[in-house]
């Protein structure tokens, strides 16, 4: 609420109303207002109520006065507005139009199957996945050479995943970290948590890049 629109006494009056309703959930009586603010008569209450109503801080109904929310929370957009078309070729006249919005469903069609996990560590920095980022995973198998999250031996790991007759290889995107090799006979001990489809950090949302070549070792 803005004090510029109110006198000091009106602001004190309004503050008492707001706090009383917040604490007790009901409107104060005239007697409570008079006693709290030290007015000489109930007429002072009526004058302040009328002044606050006139200035838009109170509204009136058949039940009496009610507080008006002076600082409503702005509605959050449900997507990024698409405001027109721009050419990537020769210069052309701008085309402005309301073409809807880009939502998370637009970016990730299988949104109902996607979940996020926060990254801890630096082993995937070469894939631009940093410590503290949130990776987006889909409940699906991981393609050979793709990034995915697995659970093995009681520990989770986000890595490039390779598999062949020699077993499973979890490869980091940071040379400071070692590969993890899992023999074929213990494949059943590996649980696939999800396939990487993107990640989120303070700079924005990033979608999955193409998988690595299977021949990379």
Secondary structure, 3 states (H helix, E strand, C coil): CCHHHCCHHHHHHHHHHHHHHHHHCCCCCHHHHHHHHCCCCCHHHHHHHHHHHHCCCEEEECCEEEECCCCCCCCCCCCEECCEECCCCCCCCCEECCCCEECHHHHCCCHHHEEEEECCCCCCHHHCCCCCCEEEEECCCCCCCEEEEEEECCEEEEEEEEEECCEEEEECCCCCCCCEEECHHHHHHCEEEEEEEEEEECCEEEECCCCCCCCCC
